[in-house]
Amino acid sequence: MRLEGGFWGPRLETNRRVTLPIQLEQCRKTGRIDAWRLTWKPGEPNPPHIFWDSDVGKWIEAAAYSLAQHPDPQLEAAIDEVVELMAAAQLPDGYLNSHYVAVEPQNRWTNLRDNHELYCAGHLMEGAVAYYQATGKRKFLNILCRYADHIAAVFGRDEGQLHGYCGHPEIELALVKLYRVTGEEGYLEQARYFIDERGTQPHYYDIEARMRGDDPGRYWAKTYEYLQAHAPFRQQDKVVGHAVRAMYLYSGAADVAAETGDLSLLEACKRLWEHVTTRRMYVTGGFGPTHTNEGFTFDYDLPNETAYAETCASIAFLFWSHRLLQIEGDSRYADEMERALYNGILSGVSLSGDRFFYANPLAVYPPAFANRGPTMGAVRQEWFDCACCPPNLARLLASLGGYIYSMDAQGIYVHLYVQGQAELQLPAGSVRIEQETEYPWNETVCLKVFPEKSLRFNLALRLPGWCRAPHARVNGEEINLHSLTRLGYAHVERQWQPGDMVELSLPMPVERIEAHPRVRMDAGRVALQRGPLVYCLEEADNGSDLHDLGLARGAEFMVEIDPALDGARVLVAQAMRRDISGWGGNLYRQTPSRQIRAQIKAVPYHLWGNRQVGEMLVWLRELG
Amino acid sequence: MRLEGGFWGPRLETNRRVTLPIQLEQCRKTGRIDAWRLTWKPGEPNPPHIFWDSDVGKWIEAAAYSLAQHPDPQLEAAIDEVVELMAAAQLPDGYLNSHYVAVEPQNRWTNLRDNHELYCAGHLMEGAVAYYQATGKRKFLNILCRYADHIAAVFGRDEGQLHGYCGHPEIELALVKLYRVTGEEGYLEQARYFIDERGTQPHYYDIEARMRGDDPGRYWAKTYEYLQAHAPFRQQDKVVGHAVRAMYLYSGAADVAAETGDLSLLEACKRLWEHVTTRRMYVTGGFGPTHTNEGFTFDYDLPNETAYAETCASIAFLFWSHRLLQIEGDSRYADEMERALYNGILSGVSLSGDRFFYANPLAVYPPAFANRGPTMGAVRQEWFDCACCPPNLARLLASLGGYIYSMDAQGIYVHLYVQGQAELQLPAGSVRIEQETEYPWNETVCLKVFPEKSLRFNLALRLPGWCRAPHARVNGEEINLHSLTRLGYAHVERQWQPGDMVELSLPMPVERIEAHPRVRMDAGRVALQRGPLVYCLEEADNGSDLHDLGLARGAEFMVEIDPALDGARVLVAQAMRRDISGWGGNLYRQTPSRQIRAQIKAVPYHLWGNRQVGEMLVWLRELG
């Protein structure tokens, strides 16, 4: 799948040309690469941190996806160099962790609850799988297989094994990837074990804490809900705790369900997905309203200014939704993937590709953000001490092509509309599909279908949930989408000839979105959406005190192209605001304020913060 | 001044009959009284806390005010018993502190920044002054004079003295009280010293921290703004930090300014008062928007649900405003006193007199309050570990009669309209004034004036700032208020005869209050006010999801008497809300919701939380 031109082409090129190199540079200069030399000694500054391996693993994964499309000997050499360091760092028993080996070798596997040891292993595995798939080189993969074998020996139900699992899920889905690429069923079994063991009694984190001499009752996070270990997975029915941990766990569970056909796992996944998307999801596809636990609070609690909505959580939600989509074939999963992708994920990286958001609030008032620190600030940062988000963005963007299509026995599913071309292998032959579209800026998608020869198959076109009146023509002839649609996909089954053309029209008027009446922060407010894009107001376009703008019910929007924002479609309308000049020194007054007209301009949420620091607002007050 | 009947009579009787006894009981059962026996030994539970003396001091002060009106031998005996314990506990050098003497005698005066030692001294002084004034007994006063003498010897500019001042202001105003009752100028000088020394360089808290072996740079509150010691007092122009500390400091400064005629101190006080009332005050007269520093953040930052707005801060603001009112004679000070009194202060105690709020938020959504702990919960509590607010309420209510009138050379000022009678001593003779009024429930105030003989003097009647069209008649004859009014007081100077009657009419339609456009939380919202009372909606009357109610601009209010709330005047109107039944499982949707009619009922803010636990909302959305 090659994505060129259109909406994504330039963003992916920036990812490759800017983001990947600067992230390697950040890994180098912060010590994350040299950590693998294991030369750190007690008393020295900058000890390898427990998170670092995951950052390197994710960066290699991102670089590998890029290599698969764009060979780059220098980049490949940089990875090989790190792989050599890892090979040398791996202990004879297969153990591999730059923090533990250098800093506290005596403490291996003593604090699964807090210390991310298996999480780091998982990210290295994902990197190794991707690098093997991109280059065919087995060295890195072999290292991680040895590590996975060691992990399988250490963790399990047998006597003498630790009955543990990671406080930060991730290894579960990584082990499934390792299983898929190696065919080793043990890795799948190990993933299943980690999911099945989680949250059982006697509780491993209680036992483990006591073995460390800690009182489990004094757990800093206070509840095992924080890491989704409060109950066995199949009994969980509410999305709780740390949002990224939650979404990685659910992704791994969906993988195991897909591979094993375990319906009880799948049911839990679907129940949790239903819960989060109907009760605990920002309109931007952000997750986790509070920084306190970097996660969830209670139903409908979606504060805008203090939203945490970590970039990683939205990415992990996309992973999870994509997995459920593959199993269920229901476009609702793709709808929410798309929501996250075009809003709460893409907001995580600047247009320039070198600045990142960790938290993605839905309202910014700079004085309130002054003391929040870099992860919760109003300005994208070059890097973070805990740098999970930047390489997560890089790997998602570099692998975006993998989310566009999927195949089943009957044919091809088109999940996302993205300019580019793909070679797809059906049992009866290969098919090239070329998409020409400026989607999501424009409503028209032209799909050209080139089977290697005339071929009968089903082309299932996703009809986005946000679109009220989609239309399609095949070779110029209107087709009745309604009659062809099942679970949100229009199934166009026919004898396809090379050069056949599907023109899909997805009208995207500006929509005013309401939040459920129980979302107390958004009552009397609307979010503006056009196609899959949620919009926001910025101080750069609208002046300060955005909260005081009010939009009349009937106000019409003009859609304009903004050259200053790389051709983004922006929305312009008339609104009202209070005349602040009449207030003088009063803080409160009885006389109603004079309202004055104000033209407003809304920009796509994912583009906010690319100009000067200032206010931002998604949920706009509606008048009347 | 006797306050009987009307609005306040029953509340003050509850204060005397319920609040005072249960607070003594709480002091006893929590160990605050027995602490004075100094029998606590290391290793025992419940060591006397650094705050405890202040609670006892405030309770004695409250009880003393009550005794002055209502002799009660049992209550007096209870106080005398505590005084005996204190007399025995006082060290030969005059030092008096139940925590330090029993728990860490070696650490006296080593942590003024954090440990409230002089603050406790101040509250004991206030108690001693009040008890002396109520009973004429000097023993408690003498104990505190000895302690004040000791303090004067320890703290000052001379060599060998500590150049310190308390992290929690309070002693400044207490020393002025001690000066006023004893005539000892040294106490006034000491108060002035504490104010003048505050925030000077080299900074005492830096020096003190180093002497303790602490790094001053690691001060937990991060900034001396927290305790208003970031700059010398006269240079302070913004109200910052911990709200109660701030208001006590400003009150002490106003006292010193009043006694010494120091205009630079007065100017600073007026500047700070102007700042807080035009930028950082809740419409309820609450202060301090965040629990983080129990205080101030930045201008116009007045979040409702997370408001701290400590009861003590509103009480201390009333103290401060009352002092400035005495100096300046400007009714704006009385207006804001009244705002705090009838809203953010009185909300601090239940109708039953035995439950207290520490924080006074302006919106409550119970699930968001579940984990906030007792001081920030949605339910009034019997007592608090840090129990500053309950006895502060008790002493304010017991002394309320002292805030109604004041005198100057020309006559009498009437600041607050309260049913009751007072004997006032003018140079030329005494005057009894009887107020008959249900204010603030009703708009009519009847003042009967009984000079002991025919007497010429000025009767200055406050015309509340909230009242657009006040009227008055003297002996049935309308007077032209406009021509008589200076600084918000109508000056009625005449030859008063016994039985002369002033009828004041203060029309109190229901007003919709707007907050300044920069208050981002209240944009598009109004607070309902009638007379000095701010209203709120409660779930008990309006069902849940109060945030979703919207009030049309033209909607009219009916004022009704609610027998279930002791005859409170409540407001009833028609509003709209969304029909939640149409939402099904959606979290977001494009179709505008159906609006349905909903009758709303608003109750006085100070009465919220007297029924079942539920939502509460002050700032109501306005439609259109």
Interface residues (C-beta under 8 A of the other chain):
Chain A: E274 T277 T278 R279 M281 V283 T297 F298 D299 D301 Y365 P367 A368 A370 W466 R468 E511 R512 I513 E514 A515 H516 P517 R518 V519 R520 M521 A523 G524 A527 Q529 D545 H547 D548 G550 R553 R577 R578 I580 W583 G585 N586 L587 Y588 R589 Q590 P592 S593 R621 L623 G624
Chain B: E274 T277 T278 R279 M281 V283 T297 F298 D299 D301 Y365 P367 A368 A370 W466 R468 E511 R512 I513 E514 A515 H516 P517 R518 V519 R520 M521 A523 G524 A527 Q529 D545 H547 D548 G550 R553 R577 R578 I580 W583 G585 N586 L587 Y588 R589 Q590 P592 S593 R621 L623 G624
